Amino acid sequence: MSAEQVHHQDPYDPEVILERLPAQECAEFLRQYQEAVEAAHDPAGYKRLRQVLHMWSLAVVATSRSGYYEDLGAVRMGTARTVPAETAVPDWEQRLAAARARRR
């Protein structure tokens, strides 16, 4: 039995994010990343760095979806078809209340 090494890429790795982002998003990612790295020299700023990497890892997923930029354009033009969160998300009110309680 041969063992193959499994190569796992950390989705929060800035190089992975940069490699997977569409070209038009790279400059903004780098700007925000560098700003967060600079702030992270102070321990209080480390949380912001983690948030930036998390947000951009989600952006990689979103922008890879077919039709993402068309949908974004429709939102910006005010022509997007929308559904209220209460309709789209099961138990929306309970989830919202729980999120608010966690912030306190």
C-alpha beads as a LAMMPS data file, in Angstrom:
LAMMPS data file: protein, C-alpha beads

104 atoms
103 bonds

1 atom types
1 bond types

-500.0 500.0 xlo xhi
-500.0 500.0 ylo yhi
-500.0 500.0 zlo zhi

Masses

1 110.0

Atoms # bond

1 1 1 0.000 0.000 0.000
2 1 1 1.473 3.326 -0.983
3 1 1 0.809 6.491 0.904
4 1 1 0.143 9.621 -1.050
5 1 1 0.692 12.905 0.681
6 1 1 -2.498 14.917 0.852
7 1 1 -1.858 18.534 -0.022
8 1 1 -4.192 20.782 1.921
9 1 1 -4.175 24.509 1.240
10 1 1 -5.191 26.745 4.108
11 1 1 -8.024 28.951 2.785
12 1 1 -6.819 31.765 5.084
13 1 1 -3.286 31.706 3.669
14 1 1 -2.794 35.094 1.949
15 1 1 -0.919 33.456 -0.946
16 1 1 -3.813 31.027 -1.513
17 1 1 -6.319 33.879 -1.408
18 1 1 -4.285 35.957 -3.849
19 1 1 -3.831 32.998 -6.180
20 1 1 -7.578 32.245 -6.266
21 1 1 -8.991 35.775 -6.450
22 1 1 -10.007 37.267 -9.778
23 1 1 -7.424 39.785 -11.004
24 1 1 -9.723 42.766 -10.434
25 1 1 -9.923 41.969 -6.701
26 1 1 -6.188 41.519 -5.999
27 1 1 -5.214 45.161 -5.470
28 1 1 -7.939 45.710 -2.878
29 1 1 -7.061 42.467 -1.095
30 1 1 -3.400 43.474 -0.914
31 1 1 -4.288 46.943 0.352
32 1 1 -6.488 45.596 3.133
33 1 1 -4.069 42.788 3.971
34 1 1 -1.071 45.106 4.264
35 1 1 -3.072 47.518 6.407
36 1 1 -4.121 44.654 8.701
37 1 1 -0.570 43.264 8.909
38 1 1 0.690 46.678 9.951
39 1 1 -2.005 46.931 12.625
40 1 1 -1.218 43.394 13.831
41 1 1 2.177 44.526 15.122
42 1 1 0.109 45.628 18.099
43 1 1 -1.527 42.555 19.686
44 1 1 -4.878 44.368 19.701
45 1 1 -4.724 44.539 15.887
46 1 1 -4.252 40.801 15.384
47 1 1 -8.007 40.165 15.424
48 1 1 -8.431 42.521 12.457
49 1 1 -5.867 40.542 10.440
50 1 1 -7.802 37.342 11.087
51 1 1 -11.058 39.068 10.064
52 1 1 -9.527 40.337 6.810
53 1 1 -8.236 36.877 5.886
54 1 1 -11.590 35.297 6.745
55 1 1 -13.545 37.859 4.736
56 1 1 -11.319 37.465 1.682
57 1 1 -11.429 33.662 1.891
58 1 1 -15.211 34.022 1.623
59 1 1 -14.743 36.437 -1.282
60 1 1 -12.771 33.730 -3.111
61 1 1 -15.799 31.445 -2.848
62 1 1 -18.298 34.153 -3.811
63 1 1 -16.401 35.452 -6.827
64 1 1 -15.861 31.944 -8.166
65 1 1 -19.626 31.494 -8.489
66 1 1 -20.883 31.786 -12.030
67 1 1 -22.807 35.033 -12.482
68 1 1 -21.327 36.760 -9.428
69 1 1 -20.340 39.974 -11.210
70 1 1 -23.618 40.120 -13.127
71 1 1 -25.551 39.788 -9.866
72 1 1 -23.356 42.433 -8.239
73 1 1 -24.049 44.779 -11.142
74 1 1 -27.789 44.241 -10.760
75 1 1 -27.561 45.073 -7.051
76 1 1 -25.641 48.254 -7.807
77 1 1 -28.165 49.289 -10.461
78 1 1 -31.117 48.524 -8.180
79 1 1 -32.502 45.888 -10.537
80 1 1 -31.636 42.787 -8.490
81 1 1 -34.419 40.470 -7.460
82 1 1 -34.369 40.326 -3.685
83 1 1 -36.093 38.345 -0.977
84 1 1 -36.454 39.550 2.614
85 1 1 -34.136 37.756 5.037
86 1 1 -37.170 36.661 7.049
87 1 1 -38.360 34.709 4.010
88 1 1 -35.016 33.384 2.790
89 1 1 -33.498 32.231 6.085
90 1 1 -35.263 29.723 8.315
91 1 1 -35.655 30.977 11.904
92 1 1 -34.294 34.397 10.943
93 1 1 -35.643 36.198 13.989
94 1 1 -34.193 33.621 16.389
95 1 1 -30.811 33.714 14.652
96 1 1 -30.788 37.503 14.729
97 1 1 -31.674 37.577 18.428
98 1 1 -28.940 35.023 19.230
99 1 1 -26.337 37.031 17.285
100 1 1 -27.335 40.205 19.105
101 1 1 -27.123 38.431 22.474
102 1 1 -23.601 37.218 21.671
103 1 1 -22.452 40.771 20.934
104 1 1 -23.458 42.023 24.387

Bonds

1 1 1 2
2 1 2 3
3 1 3 4
4 1 4 5
5 1 5 6
6 1 6 7
7 1 7 8
8 1 8 9
9 1 9 10
10 1 10 11
11 1 11 12
12 1 12 13
13 1 13 14
14 1 14 15
15 1 15 16
16 1 16 17
17 1 17 18
18 1 18 19
19 1 19 20
20 1 20 21
21 1 21 22
22 1 22 23
23 1 23 24
24 1 24 25
25 1 25 26
26 1 26 27
27 1 27 28
28 1 28 29
29 1 29 30
30 1 30 31
31 1 31 32
32 1 32 33
33 1 33 34
34 1 34 35
35 1 35 36
36 1 36 37
37 1 37 38
38 1 38 39
39 1 39 40
40 1 40 41
41 1 41 42
42 1 42 43
43 1 43 44
44 1 44 45
45 1 45 46
46 1 46 47
47 1 47 48
48 1 48 49
49 1 49 50
50 1 50 51
51 1 51 52
52 1 52 53
53 1 53 54
54 1 54 55
55 1 55 56
56 1 56 57
57 1 57 58
58 1 58 59
59 1 59 60
60 1 60 61
61 1 61 62
62 1 62 63
63 1 63 64
64 1 64 65
65 1 65 66
66 1 66 67
67 1 67 68
68 1 68 69
69 1 69 70
70 1 70 71
71 1 71 72
72 1 72 73
73 1 73 74
74 1 74 75
75 1 75 76
76 1 76 77
77 1 77 78
78 1 78 79
79 1 79 80
80 1 80 81
81 1 81 82
82 1 82 83
83 1 83 84
84 1 84 85
85 1 85 86
86 1 86 87
87 1 87 88
88 1 88 89
89 1 89 90
90 1 90 91
91 1 91 92
92 1 92 93
93 1 93 94
94 1 94 95
95 1 95 96
96 1 96 97
97 1 97 98
98 1 98 99
99 1 99 100
100 1 100 101
101 1 101 102
102 1 102 103
103 1 103 104
